[in-house]
């Protein structure tokens, strides 16, 4: 929810200033970073689950 509330104004501004292609590139980068972070968190969870 918070990510969406923060991204909508930024995406709108990027689209107005630089175009839809640049907006899509920015969104793609953000989603890749979030996905990578979640994958790393899941791996840590699997690895360290026996110690909890």
N, CA, C and O atoms as a Maestro MAE file, in Angstrom:
{
 s_m_m2io_version
 :::
 2.0.0
}

f_m_ct {
 s_m_title
 :::
 protein
 m_atom[208] {
  # First column is atom index #
  i_m_mmod_type
  r_m_x_coord
  r_m_y_coord
  r_m_z_coord
  i_m_residue_number
  s_m_chain_name
  s_m_pdb_residue_name
  s_m_pdb_atom_name
  i_m_atomic_number
  :::
  1 25 0.826 -1.191 0.000 1 A "UNK " " N  " 7
  2 3 0.000 0.000 0.000 1 A "UNK " " CA " 6
  3 2 0.870 1.254 0.000 1 A "UNK " " C  " 6
  4 15 0.652 2.170 -0.794 1 A "UNK " " O  " 8
  5 25 1.845 1.288 0.888 2 A "UNK " " N  " 7
  6 3 2.698 2.472 0.972 2 A "UNK " " CA " 6
  7 2 3.541 2.642 -0.285 2 A "UNK " " C  " 6
  8 15 3.784 3.761 -0.736 2 A "UNK " " O  " 8
  9 25 3.984 1.518 -0.846 3 A "UNK " " N  " 7
  10 3 4.771 1.605 -2.073 3 A "UNK " " CA " 6
  11 2 3.944 2.201 -3.201 3 A "UNK " " C  " 6
  12 15 4.445 3.022 -3.970 3 A "UNK " " O  " 8
  13 25 2.697 1.803 -3.307 4 A "UNK " " N  " 7
  14 3 1.811 2.352 -4.334 4 A "UNK " " CA " 6
  15 2 1.529 3.826 -4.129 4 A "UNK " " C  " 6
  16 15 1.491 4.595 -5.089 4 A "UNK " " O  " 8
  17 25 1.331 4.223 -2.876 5 A "UNK " " N  " 7
  18 3 1.051 5.631 -2.588 5 A "UNK " " CA " 6
  19 2 2.266 6.508 -2.881 5 A "UNK " " C  " 6
  20 15 2.121 7.670 -3.258 5 A "UNK " " O  " 8
  21 25 3.439 5.961 -2.711 6 A "UNK " " N  " 7
  22 3 4.653 6.729 -2.993 6 A "UNK " " CA " 6
  23 2 4.968 6.746 -4.482 6 A "UNK " " C  " 6
  24 15 5.483 7.738 -4.998 6 A "UNK " " O  " 8
  25 25 4.664 5.661 -5.171 7 A "UNK " " N  " 7
  26 3 5.041 5.548 -6.579 7 A "UNK " " CA " 6
  27 2 4.127 6.314 -7.530 7 A "UNK " " C  " 6
  28 15 4.597 6.827 -8.546 7 A "UNK " " O  " 8
  29 25 2.857 6.402 -7.230 8 A "UNK " " N  " 7
  30 3 1.913 7.009 -8.169 8 A "UNK " " CA " 6
  31 2 2.278 8.449 -8.518 8 A "UNK " " C  " 6
  32 15 2.306 8.781 -9.703 8 A "UNK " " O  " 8
  33 25 2.560 9.324 -7.547 9 A "UNK " " N  " 7
  34 3 2.952 10.687 -7.928 9 A "UNK " " CA " 6
  35 2 4.285 10.747 -8.672 9 A "UNK " " C  " 6
  36 15 4.456 11.556 -9.583 9 A "UNK " " O  " 8
  37 25 5.219 9.897 -8.284 10 A "UNK " " N  " 7
  38 3 6.521 9.885 -8.938 10 A "UNK " " CA " 6
  39 2 6.370 9.409 -10.378 10 A "UNK " " C  " 6
  40 15 6.937 10.007 -11.293 10 A "UNK " " O  " 8
  41 25 5.612 8.345 -10.583 11 A "UNK " " N  " 7
  42 3 5.401 7.832 -11.940 11 A "UNK " " CA " 6
  43 2 4.685 8.844 -12.815 11 A "UNK " " C  " 6
  44 15 5.013 8.999 -13.991 11 A "UNK " " O  " 8
  45 25 3.723 9.520 -12.250 12 A "UNK " " N  " 7
  46 3 3.000 10.545 -13.002 12 A "UNK " " CA " 6
  47 2 3.935 11.675 -13.420 12 A "UNK " " C  " 6
  48 15 3.872 12.153 -14.553 12 A "UNK " " O  " 8
  49 25 4.791 12.093 -12.515 13 A "UNK " " N  " 7
  50 3 5.739 13.169 -12.819 13 A "UNK " " CA " 6
  51 2 6.744 12.737 -13.888 13 A "UNK " " C  " 6
  52 15 7.055 13.504 -14.799 13 A "UNK " " O  " 8
  53 25 7.248 11.510 -13.773 14 A "UNK " " N  " 7
  54 3 8.203 11.015 -14.765 14 A "UNK " " CA " 6
  55 2 7.538 10.916 -16.136 14 A "UNK " " C  " 6
  56 15 8.147 11.258 -17.149 14 A "UNK " " O  " 8
  57 25 6.288 10.448 -16.168 15 A "UNK " " N  " 7
  58 3 5.583 10.331 -17.450 15 A "UNK " " CA " 6
  59 2 5.376 11.704 -18.085 15 A "UNK " " C  " 6
  60 15 5.522 11.852 -19.298 15 A "UNK " " O  " 8
  61 25 5.041 12.697 -17.286 16 A "UNK " " N  " 7
  62 3 4.818 14.036 -17.826 16 A "UNK " " CA " 6
  63 2 6.109 14.671 -18.337 16 A "UNK " " C  " 6
  64 15 6.098 15.368 -19.351 16 A "UNK " " O  " 8
  65 25 7.221 14.432 -17.639 17 A "UNK " " N  " 7
  66 3 8.481 15.089 -18.000 17 A "UNK " " CA " 6
  67 2 9.287 14.317 -19.043 17 A "UNK " " C  " 6
  68 15 9.904 14.922 -19.920 17 A "UNK " " O  " 8
  69 25 9.285 12.981 -18.954 18 A "UNK " " N  " 7
  70 3 10.194 12.192 -19.788 18 A "UNK " " CA " 6
  71 2 9.500 11.214 -20.727 18 A "UNK " " C  " 6
  72 15 10.140 10.673 -21.629 18 A "UNK " " O  " 8
  73 25 8.213 10.978 -20.535 19 A "UNK " " N  " 7
  74 3 7.496 10.077 -21.425 19 A "UNK " " CA " 6
  75 2 7.215 8.727 -20.802 19 A "UNK " " C  " 6
  76 15 7.730 8.378 -19.739 19 A "UNK " " O  " 8
  77 25 6.382 7.984 -21.503 20 A "UNK " " N  " 7
  78 3 5.903 6.708 -20.969 20 A "UNK " " CA " 6
  79 2 6.996 5.642 -20.958 20 A "UNK " " C  " 6
  80 15 7.001 4.772 -20.087 20 A "UNK " " O  " 8
  81 25 7.920 5.701 -21.915 21 A "UNK " " N  " 7
  82 3 8.992 4.708 -21.945 21 A "UNK " " CA " 6
  83 2 9.889 4.831 -20.722 21 A "UNK " " C  " 6
  84 15 10.248 3.827 -20.106 21 A "UNK " " O  " 8
  85 25 10.249 6.049 -20.373 22 A "UNK " " N  " 7
  86 3 11.093 6.263 -19.195 22 A "UNK " " CA " 6
  87 2 10.348 5.889 -17.921 22 A "UNK " " C  " 6
  88 15 10.952 5.380 -16.978 22 A "UNK " " O  " 8
  89 25 9.042 6.138 -17.886 23 A "UNK " " N  " 7
  90 3 8.235 5.740 -16.729 23 A "UNK " " CA " 6
  91 2 8.244 4.225 -16.578 23 A "UNK " " C  " 6
  92 15 8.385 3.710 -15.469 23 A "UNK " " O  " 8
  93 25 8.096 3.516 -17.683 24 A "UNK " " N  " 7
  94 3 8.105 2.057 -17.633 24 A "UNK " " CA " 6
  95 2 9.467 1.522 -17.200 24 A "UNK " " C  " 6
  96 15 9.541 0.540 -16.462 24 A "UNK " " O  " 8
  97 25 10.539 2.158 -17.653 25 A "UNK " " N  " 7
  98 3 11.881 1.749 -17.222 25 A "UNK " " CA " 6
  99 2 12.053 1.945 -15.720 25 A "UNK " " C  " 6
  100 15 12.599 1.075 -15.042 25 A "UNK " " O  " 8
  101 25 11.594 3.077 -15.197 26 A "UNK " " N  " 7
  102 3 11.689 3.363 -13.762 26 A "UNK " " CA " 6
  103 2 10.892 2.339 -12.959 26 A "UNK " " C  " 6
  104 15 11.386 1.801 -11.967 26 A "UNK " " O  " 8
  105 25 9.670 2.073 -13.384 27 A "UNK " " N  " 7
  106 3 8.824 1.108 -12.681 27 A "UNK " " CA " 6
  107 2 9.439 -0.284 -12.731 27 A "UNK " " C  " 6
  108 15 9.400 -1.018 -11.744 27 A "UNK " " O  " 8
  109 25 10.003 -0.648 -13.869 28 A "UNK " " N  " 7
  110 3 10.655 -1.941 -14.006 28 A "UNK " " CA " 6
  111 2 11.827 -2.063 -13.033 28 A "UNK " " C  " 6
  112 15 12.005 -3.105 -12.403 28 A "UNK " " O  " 8
  113 25 12.621 -1.007 -12.909 29 A "UNK " " N  " 7
  114 3 13.747 -1.025 -11.974 29 A "UNK " " CA " 6
  115 2 13.266 -1.179 -10.531 29 A "UNK " " C  " 6
  116 15 13.833 -1.960 -9.767 29 A "UNK " " O  " 8
  117 25 12.233 -0.445 -10.164 30 A "UNK " " N  " 7
  118 3 11.700 -0.530 -8.795 30 A "UNK " " CA " 6
  119 2 11.173 -1.937 -8.507 30 A "UNK " " C  " 6
  120 15 11.454 -2.498 -7.448 30 A "UNK " " O  " 8
  121 25 10.422 -2.499 -9.429 31 A "UNK " " N  " 7
  122 3 9.869 -3.837 -9.213 31 A "UNK " " CA " 6
  123 2 10.963 -4.895 -9.162 31 A "UNK " " C  " 6
  124 15 10.849 -5.861 -8.407 31 A "UNK " " O  " 8
  125 25 12.018 -4.731 -9.950 32 A "UNK " " N  " 7
  126 3 13.142 -5.670 -9.894 32 A "UNK " " CA " 6
  127 2 13.849 -5.603 -8.540 32 A "UNK " " C  " 6
  128 15 14.210 -6.634 -7.974 32 A "UNK " " O  " 8
  129 25 14.044 -4.402 -8.030 33 A "UNK " " N  " 7
  130 3 14.690 -4.246 -6.725 33 A "UNK " " CA " 6
  131 2 13.842 -4.867 -5.617 33 A "UNK " " C  " 6
  132 15 14.368 -5.562 -4.748 33 A "UNK " " O  " 8
  133 25 12.551 -4.624 -5.645 34 A "UNK " " N  " 7
  134 3 11.652 -5.188 -4.633 34 A "UNK " " CA " 6
  135 2 11.631 -6.712 -4.734 34 A "UNK " " C  " 6
  136 15 11.676 -7.400 -3.714 34 A "UNK " " O  " 8
  137 25 11.563 -7.240 -5.948 35 A "UNK " " N  " 7
  138 3 11.556 -8.696 -6.142 35 A "UNK " " CA " 6
  139 2 12.846 -9.326 -5.650 35 A "UNK " " C  " 6
  140 15 12.821 -10.357 -4.978 35 A "UNK " " O  " 8
  141 25 13.968 -8.715 -5.979 36 A "UNK " " N  " 7
  142 3 15.250 -9.233 -5.521 36 A "UNK " " CA " 6
  143 2 15.334 -9.223 -3.996 36 A "UNK " " C  " 6
  144 15 15.823 -10.179 -3.394 36 A "UNK " " O  " 8
  145 25 14.862 -8.157 -3.377 37 A "UNK " " N  " 7
  146 3 14.853 -8.080 -1.924 37 A "UNK " " CA " 6
  147 2 13.994 -9.162 -1.299 37 A "UNK " " C  " 6
  148 15 14.373 -9.749 -0.285 37 A "UNK " " O  " 8
  149 25 12.839 -9.432 -1.894 38 A "UNK " " N  " 7
  150 3 11.965 -10.476 -1.359 38 A "UNK " " CA " 6
  151 2 12.559 -11.866 -1.543 38 A "UNK " " C  " 6
  152 15 12.386 -12.736 -0.690 38 A "UNK " " O  " 8
  153 25 13.254 -12.075 -2.647 39 A "UNK " " N  " 7
  154 3 13.911 -13.365 -2.870 39 A "UNK " " CA " 6
  155 2 15.017 -13.571 -1.838 39 A "UNK " " C  " 6
  156 15 15.144 -14.656 -1.271 39 A "UNK " " O  " 8
  157 25 15.807 -12.547 -1.598 40 A "UNK " " N  " 7
  158 3 16.881 -12.639 -0.597 40 A "UNK " " CA " 6
  159 2 16.288 -12.908 0.784 40 A "UNK " " C  " 6
  160 15 16.803 -13.739 1.531 40 A "UNK " " O  " 8
  161 25 15.218 -12.215 1.119 41 A "UNK " " N  " 7
  162 3 14.562 -12.423 2.416 41 A "UNK " " CA " 6
  163 2 14.031 -13.849 2.535 41 A "UNK " " C  " 6
  164 15 14.146 -14.459 3.598 41 A "UNK " " O  " 8
  165 25 13.455 -14.385 1.471 42 A "UNK " " N  " 7
  166 3 12.940 -15.757 1.493 42 A "UNK " " CA " 6
  167 2 14.074 -16.764 1.664 42 A "UNK " " C  " 6
  168 15 13.929 -17.741 2.398 42 A "UNK " " O  " 8
  169 25 15.190 -16.536 0.998 43 A "UNK " " N  " 7
  170 3 16.331 -17.442 1.125 43 A "UNK " " CA " 6
  171 2 16.863 -17.420 2.560 43 A "UNK " " C  " 6
  172 15 17.150 -18.470 3.136 43 A "UNK " " O  " 8
  173 25 16.993 -16.228 3.131 44 A "UNK " " N  " 7
  174 3 17.421 -16.145 4.530 44 A "UNK " " CA " 6
  175 2 16.444 -16.855 5.434 44 A "UNK " " C  " 6
  176 15 16.860 -17.518 6.384 44 A "UNK " " O  " 8
  177 25 15.170 -16.738 5.172 45 A "UNK " " N  " 7
  178 3 14.167 -17.419 5.978 45 A "UNK " " CA " 6
  179 2 14.294 -18.924 5.915 45 A "UNK " " C  " 6
  180 15 14.163 -19.607 6.931 45 A "UNK " " O  " 8
  181 25 14.548 -19.445 4.731 46 A "UNK " " N  " 7
  182 3 14.700 -20.889 4.563 46 A "UNK " " CA " 6
  183 2 15.989 -21.381 5.239 46 A "UNK " " C  " 6
  184 15 15.998 -22.420 5.900 46 A "UNK " " O  " 8
  185 25 17.061 -20.629 5.063 47 A "UNK " " N  " 7
  186 3 18.350 -21.033 5.614 47 A "UNK " " CA " 6
  187 2 18.356 -20.985 7.131 47 A "UNK " " C  " 6
  188 15 18.868 -21.899 7.777 47 A "UNK " " O  " 8
  189 25 17.798 -19.935 7.705 48 A "UNK " " N  " 7
  190 3 17.883 -19.752 9.148 48 A "UNK " " CA " 6
  191 2 16.644 -20.234 9.906 48 A "UNK " " C  " 6
  192 15 16.568 -20.049 11.121 48 A "UNK " " O  " 8
  193 25 15.684 -20.838 9.233 49 A "UNK " " N  " 7
  194 3 14.487 -21.338 9.904 49 A "UNK " " CA " 6
  195 2 14.786 -22.379 10.967 49 A "UNK " " C  " 6
  196 15 14.140 -22.362 12.015 49 A "UNK " " O  " 8
  197 25 15.730 -23.283 10.752 50 A "UNK " " N  " 7
  198 3 15.996 -24.291 11.802 50 A "UNK " " CA " 6
  199 2 16.526 -23.678 13.105 50 A "UNK " " C  " 6
  200 15 16.422 -24.308 14.158 50 A "UNK " " O  " 8
  201 25 17.084 -22.480 13.058 51 A "UNK " " N  " 7
  202 3 17.665 -21.874 14.245 51 A "UNK " " CA " 6
  203 2 16.664 -21.026 15.031 51 A "UNK " " C  " 6
  204 15 16.994 -20.504 16.095 51 A "UNK " " O  " 8
  205 25 15.470 -20.891 14.521 52 A "UNK " " N  " 7
  206 3 14.466 -20.062 15.197 52 A "UNK " " CA " 6
  207 2 13.722 -20.903 16.226 52 A "UNK " " C  " 6
  208 15 12.832 -20.397 16.909 52 A "UNK " " O  " 8
  :::
 }
 m_bond[207] {
  # First column is bond index #
  i_m_from
  i_m_to
  i_m_order
  :::
  1 1 2 1
  2 2 3 1
  3 3 4 2
  4 3 5 1
  5 5 6 1
  6 6 7 1
  7 7 8 2
  8 7 9 1
  9 9 10 1
  10 10 11 1
  11 11 12 2
  12 11 13 1
  13 13 14 1
  14 14 15 1
  15 15 16 2
  16 15 17 1
  17 17 18 1
  18 18 19 1
  19 19 20 2
  20 19 21 1
  21 21 22 1
  22 22 23 1
  23 23 24 2
  24 23 25 1
  25 25 26 1
  26 26 27 1
  27 27 28 2
  28 27 29 1
  29 29 30 1
  30 30 31 1
  31 31 32 2
  32 31 33 1
  33 33 34 1
  34 34 35 1
  35 35 36 2
  36 35 37 1
  37 37 38 1
  38 38 39 1
  39 39 40 2
  40 39 41 1
  41 41 42 1
  42 42 43 1
  43 43 44 2
  44 43 45 1
  45 45 46 1
  46 46 47 1
  47 47 48 2
  48 47 49 1
  49 49 50 1
  50 50 51 1
  51 51 52 2
  52 51 53 1
  53 53 54 1
  54 54 55 1
  55 55 56 2
  56 55 57 1
  57 57 58 1
  58 58 59 1
  59 59 60 2
  60 59 61 1
  61 61 62 1
  62 62 63 1
  63 63 64 2
  64 63 65 1
  65 65 66 1
  66 66 67 1
  67 67 68 2
  68 67 69 1
  69 69 70 1
  70 70 71 1
  71 71 72 2
  72 71 73 1
  73 73 74 1
  74 74 75 1
  75 75 76 2
  76 75 77 1
  77 77 78 1
  78 78 79 1
  79 79 80 2
  80 79 81 1
  81 81 82 1
  82 82 83 1
  83 83 84 2
  84 83 85 1
  85 85 86 1
  86 86 87 1
  87 87 88 2
  88 87 89 1
  89 89 90 1
  90 90 91 1
  91 91 92 2
  92 91 93 1
  93 93 94 1
  94 94 95 1
  95 95 96 2
  96 95 97 1
  97 97 98 1
  98 98 99 1
  99 99 100 2
  100 99 101 1
  101 101 102 1
  102 102 103 1
  103 103 104 2
  104 103 105 1
  105 105 106 1
  106 106 107 1
  107 107 108 2
  108 107 109 1
  109 109 110 1
  110 110 111 1
  111 111 112 2
  112 111 113 1
  113 113 114 1
  114 114 115 1
  115 115 116 2
  116 115 117 1
  117 117 118 1
  118 118 119 1
  119 119 120 2
  120 119 121 1
  121 121 122 1
  122 122 123 1
  123 123 124 2
  124 123 125 1
  125 125 126 1
  126 126 127 1
  127 127 128 2
  128 127 129 1
  129 129 130 1
  130 130 131 1
  131 131 132 2
  132 131 133 1
  133 133 134 1
  134 134 135 1
  135 135 136 2
  136 135 137 1
  137 137 138 1
  138 138 139 1
  139 139 140 2
  140 139 141 1
  141 141 142 1
  142 142 143 1
  143 143 144 2
  144 143 145 1
  145 145 146 1
  146 146 147 1
  147 147 148 2
  148 147 149 1
  149 149 150 1
  150 150 151 1
  151 151 152 2
  152 151 153 1
  153 153 154 1
  154 154 155 1
  155 155 156 2
  156 155 157 1
  157 157 158 1
  158 158 159 1
  159 159 160 2
  160 159 161 1
  161 161 162 1
  162 162 163 1
  163 163 164 2
  164 163 165 1
  165 165 166 1
  166 166 167 1
  167 167 168 2
  168 167 169 1
  169 169 170 1
  170 170 171 1
  171 171 172 2
  172 171 173 1
  173 173 174 1
  174 174 175 1
  175 175 176 2
  176 175 177 1
  177 177 178 1
  178 178 179 1
  179 179 180 2
  180 179 181 1
  181 181 182 1
  182 182 183 1
  183 183 184 2
  184 183 185 1
  185 185 186 1
  186 186 187 1
  187 187 188 2
  188 187 189 1
  189 189 190 1
  190 190 191 1
  191 191 192 2
  192 191 193 1
  193 193 194 1
  194 194 195 1
  195 195 196 2
  196 195 197 1
  197 197 198 1
  198 198 199 1
  199 199 200 2
  200 199 201 1
  201 201 202 1
  202 202 203 1
  203 203 204 2
  204 203 205 1
  205 205 206 1
  206 206 207 1
  207 207 208 2
  :::
 }
}
